[in-house]
């Protein structure tokens, strides 16, 4: 049994040292252990959250309090055992590492004593469950290691496949680039020919446009001359019409003035006659 425990603890510690993975949830640093120890205190909310919402009789309340106290005592005991096992594990590691150092120095007896001390620490009954958990963690670490190796192998194969695919794609891209270059050269030649035709077409269009503009200019000059003549004739007609209107207006005003003078003369004659009549009376 002792040899089994010795092999078990050496296998466990060596596996942890090789894999170099933290035993999260169980293995904590000294500072974290101090923090965990500080957490081992009975807080009111631990009891309050277990208390029923309804009102209890005094007897039921006492029973509930006793159950809460018992549960807290069990939790405190478990926490204390866990902390003690962690301290034991630290000591086991220290003895194991010292044993390794002594063994490397050729001090076999001293190394054996250190390893025996490590084994003795694990023989405590409270360490049994802790060791089983350690075995589970070691198996889990081994499983993860194998999964990681399988993942790395898959990634290596995938990388090789990707590199082969990359080379194939590069070859395809090279051929496509050559085809694209030839196509672009043909396209450039076609565009140059099209550009030459376009220049020729635009030159013809420009010549036609200039000719149209020249004809339009000549037509506009003829039209402007015609419009000027029409405007001159219209101005002469308008001047003549305005002179006739002015003459008719002058004649009308002269007639009105003659009628006004005749009316004034008649009014003066009536006034003179009326004055004469009044004088005779």
ABEGO torsion letter per residue (X at the ends): XAAAAAAAAAAAAAAAAAAGBBBBGABBBAAAAAAAAAABBBBAAAAAAABBABBBBAAAAAAAAAAAAAAAAAAAAAAAAAAAAAAAAAAAAAAAAAAAAAAAAGBAAAAAAAAAAAAAAAABAAAAAAAAAAAAAAAAAAAAAAAAAAAAAAAAAAAAAAAAAAAAAAAAAAAAAAAAAAAAAAAAAAAAAAAAAAAAAAAAAAAAAAAAAAAAAAAAAAAAAAAAAAAAAAAAAAAAAAAAAAAAAAAAAAAAAAAAAAAAAAAAAAAAAAAAAAAAX
